[in-house]
Amino acid sequence: MLSAMKRLLYGVVLLVGFLCVPTSCTEEQDFSQIDDLSITPVLASGLFYLESDEATINSGSSGGPFYTREVIFEAFSQDYVAERLLEGTITYEMENTTSKPVRVLIEFLNAGGTVLDMEVLDISAEPSGLVTRDVFYGPGGKSLDILVNTERLRISALNLGDTSSTSPVDNPKIILRSGAEFLFELK
Amino acid sequence: MRIVSRILFFVLLCNLMATAQNKQLLYDFNEIPQSLMVNPGVKTSQKWHAGLPVLSGLAFQAATSGVTVNDLFANDGVDFTTKVRERLLDVMSDKDDFSSTSQIEGITVGFRGRNRPDTYYSFGMYGEMDIISYWPKDLAILAFEGNGGTNIGRSFDLGDLNLRGEMVNVFHFGINKKIDNSLTIGGRAKIYSSIFQFQSIRNSGSFVTRPGQNNVYESAISADMQLQTAGIRGFYDIAEEDTGTTQRDVTSLFTERVLFGGNLGLGLDFGFSYNLNPQTTITGSILDVGFISNTKDVWNYTLSGNTTTEGITVFLPDDIDDVNNDLWQELLDEIEEALPYGENDSGYISWRPVKVYGSVRYDFGEGGRSSVFDNCGCGVNVGGGSNRDYYRNSVGGQLFMIKRPKGIQAALTGFYQRRFGRVLSLKTTYTIDKYTFTNLGLGANLQLGPVNFYVLADNLLSYSNIADSHYASLQFGFNIISWNNN
């Protein structure tokens, strides 16, 4: 019975093939091309935002820090990200409507606390306008190793002016914005 | 069993391709007993029929409304990534789909009532697998291009994720009754024995990265997404165990599910054929009005919530005394809390894809009654010169509609059928639908004594380069048919 069914099945396949094959053909296909697929999205995200009023700035010493903070930052050092990072830019923007110049230091630290890199962002007293800095990482720019080895950020904000003056502007403040836009190789 | 398992393997292989369920060649091709399965009210003339087990009806359909295999994999020297971008990402919309349907008839039997010659009963069992996945356009672009660069400000629609699939074994019993010389009606009851089912069809939400109110960028996500599965986890657990009895365990579970051991459902088919005049007939049918109640082996995933983030934020003086240095992890935790991923085992109802057929047919070209007809014994549905055996030719049109997750898909078919006695009947169709405008099909029904063989093939023009086809369909089968008492 089984062999009869088998013969019958072969007969069907043969007949269907007989009907279809004379007219059917296909161009040469190369399925190994999928290995050549390159997926490299650009991912963007806000990173760090710091805002301070003038009274807080005045509370520190002249020339000294009014804010210092060390935070764990493993956005780039995680294996999945580090292995796929190709290049990218961190953008910093600063605005100052207070009456004194301000310096912001951003230090990139590795797991041992060693400073790998540092960005120094200075901005004059009001009217400062918008100060922008784009820092490129990758070929032709800073080394990606800085980012992939960074596990902490130390952010310090220093008052480079006096500690008593006040800005005539309503609600004076210093603002630091930052964002990253990086190219990743997913495949 | 080996031959059965090989056929099942072939069915699964075919389903790796993709799409529609239209059986325009089979519909109203009443020389083929399986036409009862697409219209329980089709005119029947045989005394009884029996399909050869497993070989009475095999149907495979694969389709894509967008990119073809050839578009991507032709050995044309074009960079593959460029082809993906230009022929897939830039062209396909979220309405395009990949789909696959296959049916394999296990048993089919039909017989005319001994004391009710106007009534034809049929019953049987068939397995069906149906999978459809719409092209998740926005998610594909997000993966390929990312949320940065020119996509800043672009809202990605998470509702583009839309797919459904199932494998069921169907037990059915149908009654076809000739009311008078003009009208034949029929109905079929079905019990669905589900092997597995999954669906993710009511997703909504968006993801956007744009210039922030405070920071350089802010990313906002709003999601209400769910993937429902039933019958999957049992197979997954067997595969995970990897005990060396995997094949036996899978076969055992599969057999159990085929024979009412899994989730069950009910369905109905209805149909009719009505002669407007001796040469003009209209027909209609509605199939798979039914559902499956998924309560066993349910495993659902959910992602629901909304959040907006601009990164780590520090506001002075409010945060001056905050000494926590794990702000980045806190940020990730906040996002996860606002957008919780969950699992549950809540049962759900899955609706079968309802299908509707309609047709109008005009018969012409009197063939007279040859010796072949004299021997057909098809008196029960013959009368007043209105039977199709009396005419050599038929021409007409058919409409097909199917309920899909993103709405109703329709297909329009024109056909011509030519009969060469009772031995041979040919039907050719031209069909337009979302997959192709150049679908020419050809079907043949061969009757050698009691042995019936049919083969129906679609989209013949694509056979010049099958890899470039948007649609391919093939059905064939063997039956034993009797018109007489012998």
Interface residues (C-beta under 8 A of the other chain):
Chain A: L2 M5 K6 L8 L9 V12 L15 V16 L19 C20 T23 S24 C25 T26 E27 E28 Q29 D30 F31 Q33 I34 D36 L37 S38 I39 P41 V42 L43 A44 S45 G46 L47 F48 Y49 L50 E51 S52 D53 A55 T56 S59 F66 Y67 R69 E70 V71 I72 F73 E74 A75 T91 E93 R152 I155 I175 R177 S178 G179 E181 F182 F184 L186
Chain B: I3 I7 L52 V54 L55 V69 N70 L72 F73 A74 N75 D79 F80 T81 V84 L142 A143 F144 E145 G146 N147 G148 G149 N151 I152 T209 G212 N214 N215 V216 Y217 E218 S219 T309 E310 G311 I312 T313 V314 F315 L316 P317 I320 N325 D326 L327 W328 Q329 A444 F453 V455 A457 L460 Y463 S464 N465 I466 A467 D468 L474 F476 F478
